[in-house]
Amino acid sequence: MTASVSENLAKLRQKMAGLCCNGYYVTINDPHLSEYIPDHFQIIEFLTGFSGSAGSLIVTEQEAYLWADSRYWVQAAKQLADTGITLMKWGDEQVPSPVEWLKEQEMPLDLLIHDELVSIEQYEKLAQVTHTLLGVSHTWLNDFWPHRPLLVSNSIFHHQASTQTPKEKLERLQTEIKKYEKEQSIGSVTLLLTKLDDIAWLTNLRGSDIAYNPVFFAWALVSASHARLFLHPDQLDATLRHHLEAHGWEIDDYDRIDPAIRQCIENDGNVAFDQTQVNAHFLALTGGTHRHWDHPLALWKSIKTPEEIDGLKVAMQRDGLAITAFIDEIRARLATGEHLTENDAVEILHNKRLMQPNFITESFATIAAVNANAALPHYAPTPGQGAAIEPPCVLLVDSGAHYHEGTTDTTRVWFLGEPNDFKDDLALLKQDYTAVYQGMKSLSQASFPVGTRGIDLDKIARQPIVDTGIDYGHGTGHGIGLTLNVHETPPTISPRETKGTLTPLQPGMVMSDEPGIYREGRWGIRIENTIVCVDKGNGELGFEVLTTCSIETVLLNGEL
């Protein structure tokens, strides 16, 4: 076991024992249950060395187990080597989930958790399979995490691409609250909002408190007649503060959310929230008296207006130009004999985007992967350690950007060099590339009746790949925000039953189309376009492709 991991786990177990707990559970989360989180909350990476964006960890008195989904199986195996931590391949039918594993134990554990980093839904499942469940603040780790990264609170800016004002959005939500109060035959309801992209969309504000995500740390409480935004006040300048107040928002301090909720309860008010989106700390704070409300804010956010889509098309055109200029430069510099690496590719693409109007930042860390590295769906080259780009080779680049007009997400695979000099199986490579292309194309050209869900569409893209005798472990498509999170739900296109995949698609929903094939140790193929759901008339829906950069053709079989 590596020294740092061994020492960290030993200190963790010592602190667990001090609280009479024989188990510890943590996931990759922040108090807002964000998909991408600040380094301050990268607890699993600190304890284990695993740097993936999704995972769960259970530590007992003698053992440790880390759950990672299929995107990270290869990466996790490498990063956990010699640590003594057992990799649990989440999604493998033979591998129990963390809750199932806890249920299988002869003696139920006294489990320690950070309740503000666990959803209420997960908390309730854990409570059913443990002897006791003790919640402590994540600051409990600070005693043996002396160099823990600090949280940042960067300046917030007004996002002007939305065609609806903050006042219009707020009034729409308040009308929905009045409707909910009437339907439930209850008095006043105050809705708690904790998802950062929901709050950013509702207020037309954007920030940069989390890398690659134009959001800011905030809470919101909204009733039929009042709205309060809790954030770090120094993030707002006087003009923006006045703008918010003019659109119906009162500004309060981020750390005052708890007393505000207590005050609401003391005044006999009803606190409501979607308990799948809220951390378990608020369950304790409300004493379980809250009302679970599957409110429509995320659905509203997912449906872009025609004017917003027109702006997004401008962003896609600019990003397409940047990607085209990028691969042209890569080919030209390789042709001169220059030595380039995956890290160089990341830098070159970034520089091309910097030349585009209204570019803000990348929407996630660029994946530039050569040959076998491309078989890792979420691989990103370590600074200074990227593999060499040596033709003939396969280069996969999955990247995206935030522009003031919208957010992009595109994946392309290029063959660099002379195909006949490729030392691996060229025929199999072409078969894989062609199957992925066919799957991507089939989905983008599909027509389907109103009411169709993402789970119903996944097989369209997957079938050409399955027909070759292989499959891919990730979903086929995810929603994309408007200068917001690159992963947005709904919609979701995947074979798994989730709220996102069970939500019917509607015109204006923007999403990715990205099937893939991954052959460990050889190559990975993924072709991704951004598409928008459109009304085709006569009760039929379909897609329009928004991505503009061309697709490599040298690896396509036949007349495709």
Secondary structure, 3 states (H helix, E strand, C coil): CCHHHHHHHHHHHHHHHHCCCCEEEEECCCCCCCCCCCHHHCHHHHHHCCCCCCCEEEEECCCEEEEECHHHHHHHHHHHCCCCCEEEECCCCCCCCHHHHHHHCCCCCEEEECHHHCEHHHHHHHHHCCCEEEECCHHHHHHHCCCCCCCCCCCCEECCCCCCCHHHHHHHHHHHHHHHHHHHCCCCEEEEECCHHHHHHHHCEECCCECCECCCCCEEEECCCCEEEEECHHHCCHHHHHHHHHCCCEEEEHHHHHHHHHHHHHCCCEEEECCCCCECHHHHHCCCCCEECCCCHHHHHHECCHHHHHHHHHHHHHHHHHHHHHHHHHHHHHHCCCCCEHHHHHHHHHHHHHCCCCEEEECCCCEEEEHHHHHCCCCCCCCCCCCECCCCEEEEEEECEEECCEECCEEEEEEECCHHHCCCCHHHHHHHHHHHHHHHHHHHCCCEECCCEHHHHHHHHHHHHHCCCCCCCCCCEEECCCCCCCCEEEEEECCCCCCCCCCECCCCEEEEECCEEEECCCEEEECEEEEEEEEEECCEEEEEECCCCCCCCCCCCCCC
